Amino acid sequence: MSPTLPATGQEVTSWTQVEPVFAELAERPLSADTISAWLVDWSHLSERIDETHARFYIATTQDTTDQAAEDRYHAFIGDILPRAQAADQTLKQRLLSSGLEPEGFEIPLRNLRAEAELFRDENLPLLTEERKLASRLNRILGAQAI
């Protein structure tokens, strides 16, 4: 039985919710017959993570005084997002090293190659810190009164 993703609209609040899905995708056999389903499952996983990131970020900008929203956002960008980005890189490398090129996927593959080449694990903590600083700036700007 394959691991299941959180439902659409359900937030990813723990790495344990998505780690088994990343692991299953990393181990699932890739062939010309299975690549389409693999890409769909990877897309759904990415959608859940991106959706949660957007929801948490928006919550911090709608009310810059909401400490609970900021804490949820910081927990997400500090724990889940860097792990997801690293796991995503593994999946990109897996797809690219497979040599499979699904029809009509030339441009996305070109983009994946560029992203995979630019990715560095050392940058993940820096990206997290940048997001936290941007959140702090939003809080400061939101507190200004005219």
N, C-alpha and C positions, 0 to 999 in steps of 0.2 A: 504494500500500500504506500502510495506517495504521500509525502507531507503536504499539509494544506496551508494555504495562505489565509491571513485574516480577510474577512469579507470586505467588499468595496464599502468605503465609508468607515470601516473599523481601523483605528489607529494602531500602528506598530509601536508598542511601548516597551518592548523587551527584545533583545537580540535573539533570545531563545525562540521567538515566534517565527523568525525568518532564517535562522542558521540552518535548520534541517533542509529547507528548500534550496538554499545555496549549495549545500553539500550534495543533495540529490542531483541537482543540475550538473555539478562538477563531475559526478560519477556516471551519469546516464550515458549510455552508448550513443555516439553521434554517427550518423550515416546520412546518405541522400534521402532515405526514407523517413528518418526521424527528425531531421533538422527543423522542419516547419513547426512541429509540436514543441520542440525544445525552445525555439525562438519565441513562440507564443507564451510558454510558461515563464521564460526569463523576462519577457515584457510585462507580464502580470505582476511578477515579483517587483520589478522596478517601479511600476505604477503605485503599488502599495507604499513603498518607501518614499517615493516622491510626493505622493498625496499627504502622507503623514508630515513630512518635512514642511510642505506648504501650509498645512493646517496649523501646525505649531508656530511657524513664523508669523502667519497672519494674526494669530491670537496675540502675539507679543506686540504687534503694531497697532492693533485695534484699541488696546488699552495698555499703554506703556507703564501703568502703575500696577498691573496684575502680576504680582510676584509668582504666583502659582504657574501662570502661563510661561513666564520667563524660565522658571525652574524646569518645566516639562521640555521646553525648547532646548535649554542647555544640556539636559540629560540626553536628549535625542542626538544633538550634534556632537556631544562628547563621547557617547558610548556606541550608539547604533550606527550612525551615519559613517564614521570612519571604517568600521568593520564591514559595512555594506559596500563601501567604495573599494576596499581591498578585495573582497569576495567577487565583486563585479569585475575587477581587473583579471582575476583568475578565469572567470567565464569568458571574457574577451580573448584572452590568450588561448584558451581552449578552442574557441571557435576559429580563431585565425590560424592556429597550428593544425587544425583539422584539414585545411585545404578546401573545405566545402564552400561553394559560392552559390547560394540559392538564387534562382532567376529573379531579376528585378531588385536585387539587393546590393548592386555594385556601389552605389553612393553611400549607403549605411556602412558597408564594409570598409570603404575608404576612410570614413570618419572614425570607425572603430580602430583601424590601424593607427591613425594619428593619435587618438586618445591613449591607446595602449603604449605607444612609443613615448608619449609625454609623461605618463603616470610615474610617480615616485612615492614609495611608502613614506619616505622622510617628510613629504609635504603634508601628509594627513594631519599631524598635530598643528601645523601652521595654518591650515585651512580651518580647523576647529577654532583656533585662537582668533583668526580673522572674523569668523561668524559671531563669536562671543563679543568681540569689540564692536562690531556693527550693531549688535543687539543693545549693547550699552549706550552707543551713540544715539540710537533710536529712543531709548529711555530718556536720555538727557534732552534731546530735542523735543520730545513729547511733553516734558515737564516745563518747558519754557512758556511764559505767558507774555502776551503783548499788552 
